[in-house]
Amino acid sequence: SVFLKFVLSYTGYIEHFILILRKFTAHIDKGSVGEDDVGGTDSSLATGDGAAARLQKEAEQKAEEEKKAAEEAAKQQEEQQTQAAQTGQAIVDYACQFIGNPYVWGGTSLTNGADCSGFVQSVFAHFGISLPRTTWDMENVGTAVSYDQAVAGDIILYDGHVGIYMGNGQIVNAINSAKGIGILPATYTNIVTVRRLV
């Protein structure tokens, strides 16, 4: 009876010891996995997340730079168009000062008389723009645009004639010896070409 109690007691101690040992072993295993596997996985994920975040940031910066560049280009284009429009209108306003002055074949004087190409040449010379003397040579200056795109300050060339487009379907030009410098409908005859100089 005493021996049986001793055996049972000893067996209980053994079982208790085994239970403690299992818990300790499980704790060690868990710590090992946490340090090696889990830690390594966290490190890999952190590296991957960092690279993705960096790429996203770089993409956002690039998009922002492209947006700013596009806005700046649009602003510059708008400023250039505004400046061109102002210059074109200034050319028209200057040319219109000479309405009523005489037409003189071969002339280039805005006050004493000019022919059609001499008139246009002298008006543009006032703004520092050099043009050839004849209408045929003027057909190749500047940039060609359609009549629908014509704006104030463009020149419109016809067969043997040229005028400065005023806008609203009109040109100011040296018409002939009877009418002098005056205004005509831009489509009074067939248009050969429209040229933009500013």
C-alpha positions as CSV (number, residue, x, y, z in Angstrom):
1,S,0.0,0.0,0.0
2,V,2.8,2.4,0.9
3,F,4.7,1.2,-2.1
4,L,1.7,1.7,-4.4
5,K,1.3,5.3,-3.1
6,F,4.9,5.9,-3.7
7,V,4.7,4.6,-7.3
8,L,1.6,6.7,-8.0
9,S,3.2,9.7,-6.5
10,Y,6.4,9.1,-8.5
11,T,4.3,8.6,-11.7
12,G,2.6,11.9,-11.0
13,Y,5.8,13.7,-10.7
14,I,7.0,12.1,-14.0
15,E,3.8,13.1,-15.8
16,H,4.1,16.6,-14.4
17,F,7.7,16.8,-15.5
18,I,6.8,15.6,-19.0
19,L,4.0,18.2,-19.2
20,I,6.4,21.0,-18.2
21,L,9.0,19.7,-20.7
22,R,6.4,19.7,-23.5
23,K,5.4,23.2,-22.7
24,F,9.0,24.3,-22.7
25,T,9.7,22.6,-26.0
26,A,6.7,24.1,-27.6
27,H,7.8,27.5,-26.3
28,I,11.2,27.1,-27.8
29,D,9.8,25.9,-31.1
30,K,7.4,28.8,-31.3
31,G,10.2,31.3,-30.5
32,S,12.4,29.7,-33.1
33,V,9.7,30.0,-35.8
34,G,9.0,33.5,-34.8
35,E,12.6,34.6,-35.0
36,D,13.5,32.8,-38.2
37,D,10.5,32.2,-40.4
38,V,8.2,34.9,-39.3
39,G,11.0,37.4,-39.0
40,G,12.3,36.6,-42.5
41,T,8.8,36.8,-44.0
42,D,8.2,40.2,-42.4
43,S,11.6,41.4,-43.7
44,S,10.7,40.2,-47.2
45,L,7.3,41.8,-47.1
46,A,8.8,45.0,-45.8
47,T,11.3,45.1,-48.6
48,G,8.6,44.4,-51.2
49,D,6.3,47.0,-49.7
50,G,9.1,49.6,-49.6
51,A,10.0,49.0,-53.3
52,A,6.3,49.3,-54.4
53,A,5.9,52.5,-52.3
54,R,9.1,53.9,-53.9
55,L,7.9,53.1,-57.4
56,Q,4.5,54.6,-56.7
57,K,6.1,57.8,-55.4
58,E,8.4,58.0,-58.4
59,A,5.4,57.5,-60.8
60,E,3.5,60.2,-58.9
61,Q,6.4,62.6,-59.1
62,K,6.8,61.9,-62.8
63,A,3.1,62.4,-63.5
64,E,3.2,65.7,-61.5
65,E,6.3,66.9,-63.5
66,E,4.6,66.0,-66.8
67,K,1.5,67.8,-65.7
68,K,3.5,70.9,-64.8
69,A,5.4,70.7,-68.1
70,A,2.1,70.4,-70.1
71,E,0.6,73.4,-68.2
72,E,3.7,75.5,-68.8
73,A,3.7,74.6,-72.5
74,A,0.0,75.4,-72.8
75,K,0.6,78.7,-70.9
76,Q,3.5,79.6,-73.3
77,Q,1.4,78.7,-76.3
78,E,-1.5,80.9,-75.1
79,E,0.9,83.8,-74.4
80,Q,2.4,83.4,-77.9
81,Q,-1.1,83.3,-79.5
82,T,-2.1,86.4,-77.5
83,Q,1.0,88.2,-78.5
84,A,0.6,87.2,-82.1
85,A,-3.1,88.4,-82.0
86,Q,-2.0,91.7,-80.5
87,T,0.7,92.1,-83.1
88,G,-1.7,91.2,-85.9
89,Q,-4.3,93.7,-84.8
90,A,-1.6,96.3,-84.4
91,I,-0.5,95.7,-88.0
92,V,-4.1,96.2,-89.2
93,D,-4.6,99.3,-87.1
94,Y,-1.4,100.8,-88.5
95,A,-2.3,99.9,-92.1
96,C,-5.8,101.5,-91.7
97,Q,-4.2,104.8,-90.9
98,F,-3.4,105.1,-94.6
99,I,-6.9,104.5,-96.0
100,G,-7.7,107.1,-98.5
101,N,-4.1,107.7,-99.6
102,P,-3.2,107.2,-103.3
103,Y,-2.4,104.1,-105.2
104,V,0.8,104.5,-107.2
105,W,2.0,101.6,-109.4
106,G,5.6,100.6,-108.3
107,G,5.3,102.9,-105.2
108,T,6.1,102.0,-101.6
109,S,5.2,105.2,-99.8
110,L,2.3,104.8,-97.4
111,T,1.6,108.5,-97.6
112,N,2.5,109.5,-101.1
113,G,1.4,106.3,-102.8
114,A,2.0,102.6,-103.1
115,D,0.8,99.7,-105.1
116,C,-0.6,96.6,-103.5
117,S,2.6,94.8,-102.7
118,G,4.5,98.0,-101.9
119,F,1.7,98.9,-99.4
120,V,1.9,95.5,-97.7
121,Q,5.7,95.5,-97.7
122,S,5.9,98.9,-96.1
123,V,3.3,98.2,-93.4
124,F,5.2,95.1,-92.3
125,A,8.5,96.8,-92.5
126,H,7.2,99.1,-89.8
127,F,7.1,96.1,-87.5
128,G,10.5,94.8,-88.5
129,I,9.2,92.1,-90.8
130,S,11.0,92.0,-94.2
131,L,8.9,91.0,-97.2
132,P,9.8,90.6,-100.9
133,R,8.7,93.2,-103.3
134,T,6.3,91.3,-105.6
135,T,3.1,89.5,-104.9
136,W,4.4,86.4,-106.6
137,D,7.4,86.2,-104.2
138,M,5.1,86.9,-101.2
139,E,3.2,83.7,-102.0
140,N,5.9,81.7,-100.3
141,V,6.6,83.7,-97.2
142,G,5.6,82.8,-93.7
143,T,3.3,79.9,-93.0
144,A,0.4,78.8,-95.2
145,V,-3.0,78.7,-93.5
146,S,-6.5,78.2,-94.8
147,Y,-8.9,81.1,-95.2
148,D,-11.1,79.7,-92.5
149,Q,-8.1,80.0,-90.1
150,A,-7.2,83.5,-91.2
151,V,-6.7,86.1,-88.4
152,A,-6.0,89.8,-88.3
153,G,-2.5,90.5,-89.7
154,D,-2.4,87.6,-92.1
155,I,-1.8,88.5,-95.8
156,I,-4.1,87.2,-98.5
157,L,-2.7,86.7,-102.0
158,Y,-4.7,86.7,-105.2
159,D,-3.7,86.5,-108.8
160,G,-1.5,89.6,-109.0
161,H,-2.8,91.2,-105.9
162,V,-2.3,91.1,-102.1
163,G,-4.0,92.6,-99.0
164,I,-3.8,92.5,-95.3
165,Y,-6.6,90.5,-93.6
166,M,-8.5,92.7,-91.1
167,G,-10.8,90.0,-89.8
168,N,-14.6,89.9,-90.3
169,G,-14.0,88.9,-94.0
170,Q,-12.3,92.1,-95.0
171,I,-8.8,93.2,-96.3
172,V,-7.1,96.6,-96.2
173,N,-5.1,97.0,-99.4
174,A,-3.9,99.4,-102.1
175,I,-6.8,98.7,-104.6
176,N,-6.1,100.7,-107.8
177,S,-5.5,104.2,-109.0
178,A,-9.2,105.0,-108.8
179,K,-9.9,103.8,-105.3
180,G,-6.4,104.2,-103.7
181,I,-5.8,102.5,-100.3
182,G,-9.1,101.1,-99.0
183,I,-11.1,98.1,-97.8
184,L,-12.4,95.2,-99.9
185,P,-14.2,91.9,-99.1
186,A,-11.5,89.2,-98.6
187,T,-13.3,87.0,-101.0
188,Y,-13.8,89.6,-103.7
189,T,-12.0,87.2,-106.1
190,N,-10.3,83.8,-105.9
191,I,-7.7,83.4,-103.2
192,V,-4.4,81.9,-104.1
193,T,-3.0,81.5,-100.6
194,V,-3.2,82.9,-97.1
195,R,0.2,83.5,-95.3
196,R,0.8,84.0,-91.6
197,L,3.8,86.1,-90.7
198,V,3.3,86.7,-87.0
